[in-house]
Amino acid sequence: MELIAENFDDFINQVLCAAAVVSIIIGVVQHGLPDGLIEGTSILIALNIIIFVNSGNNYLSEKRLADLVNLSEKQMVPVFRGSKEAISIDANDLVVGDLIEISNGNKVAADLIMVSGQDIACVEADLTGEPDMLPKKVINETNL
């Protein structure tokens, strides 16, 4: 319904709608009921075709945009799940206990505990707004 209602924000569609109503009124007054509806009804049919085509195009455009957004959010992550070989899964499928491999320039897709590594720093601008690189430490018995 929103896609249909958007069409009436267009000035030309408003003019066509008003012209159809005026044409129907004038036609009925001049020619009587059956013959007076022809011109106004023709304008309404043309307006319905315009609205149908525009709504269909807008729906397809919004659907494609939503698909692109979903595709851009998809991030494959190498995960070690009980084996020494990494498998690639979508970041949305990560669960507690997954060991992931982070390489330079990767976005971290979840809250993580670093079990090994050195000289690691992250930009947490998406999370906290902090634009600076923040150093990360390996978790051990002294910093639990």
Summary of the structure (lengths in Angstrom):
residues: 144
radius of gyration: 30.2
end to end distance: 54.7
largest distance: 94.9
contacts: 292
relative contact order: 0.08
helix: 53%
strand: 13%
